[in-house]
Amino acid sequence: MVPRPVKAVLLLFPISSALEERKKEEDQKIINEGSLNNKGVVLWIKQTISNACGTIGLLHALLNADVSLDPDSPLAKFAKECKDKTPQERAKFLETTPLFANIHAEAASTGQSAVPTDLDTDLHFSCFVEANVDGTPHLIELDGRRAGPVDRGVCEDLLNDAIKFVKNNYVVQSSSIQFSMTSLGPPEF
């Protein structure tokens, strides 16, 4: 029922102690062995803005999906500016660039509900994309809280491989039902 081809998958998941422990181990491996970001495989942004994981996840999806962008769009300009920056420089640029300020202000002013005062949450967004690693398609997880992109192995079908990975590595670690997945793909006709 999901239109194909899927270009990216966004995951909203509950943070658990088991996931945090695995995150620490994987992040240490990224620090020790280097990141796919350093190899130019993906464009990854470190999340430095509080409660912006959904925005970072969506940026990861759009910047790493094989989609054509209007070259005059704020997103295309942001991607061009970020191409040769480090993840920390990209994060600082995101914090300070006026490229998204007007879009954000317009969206925020058109909402129909008040912004809650308690923004603490145990939910987080991550993004899965397919990227070429040494000539082979791989499932890559992009999460701004991490030390860098995480290679999840060979990818044959982005949607099916992301679902299988999430089921086997996220859902089994939680008793929560607060999971949601969204795909970036063609419009359904």
BELQUI-V879398 format. One record per pair of residues at least 24 apart in sequence whose C-alpha atoms are under 8 Angstrom apart, sorted by the first residue. I is the first residue (numbers start at 1). J is the second residue. Records with the same first field share a line. If there is no record, write none. Layout:
# BELQUI-V879398
I=J + J
This chain:
# BELQUI-V879398
2=183
3=185 + 186 + 187 + 188
4=185 + 186
5=185 + 186
6=158 + 159 + 183 + 184 + 185 + 186
7=61 + 65 + 66 + 67 + 129 + 130 + 158 + 183 + 184 + 185
8=61 + 62 + 64 + 65 + 127 + 128 + 129 + 130 + 158 + 159 + 183 + 184 + 185
9=61 + 127 + 128 + 129 + 158 + 159 + 162 + 181 + 182 + 183 + 184
10=57 + 58 + 61 + 125 + 126 + 127 + 128 + 181 + 182 + 183
11=125 + 126 + 127 + 128 + 179 + 180 + 181 + 182
12=123 + 124 + 125 + 126 + 178 + 179 + 180 + 181
13=123 + 124 + 125 + 170 + 178 + 179 + 180
14=122 + 123 + 124 + 174 + 176 + 178 + 179
15=122 + 123 + 124
16=122 + 173 + 174
18=173
19=170 + 173
23=146
26=150
27=146 + 147 + 148
28=147
30=147 + 148 + 150
31=147
35=148 + 149 + 150
36=148 + 149 + 150 + 151
37=148 + 149
41=131 + 132 + 133
42=131 + 149
43=83
44=87 + 142 + 144 + 148 + 149
45=87 + 88 + 90 + 91 + 144
46=87 + 88 + 90 + 91 + 143 + 144 + 145 + 146 + 147 + 148
47=91 + 144 + 145
48=91 + 92
49=95
51=119
53=124 + 125 + 126 + 144
54=124 + 125 + 126
56=143 + 144
57=125 + 126 + 127 + 142 + 143 + 144
58=127
60=127 + 142
61=127 + 128 + 129 + 184
64=129
65=129 + 130
74=99 + 100
123=178
128=158 + 162
129=158
130=155 + 158
159=183
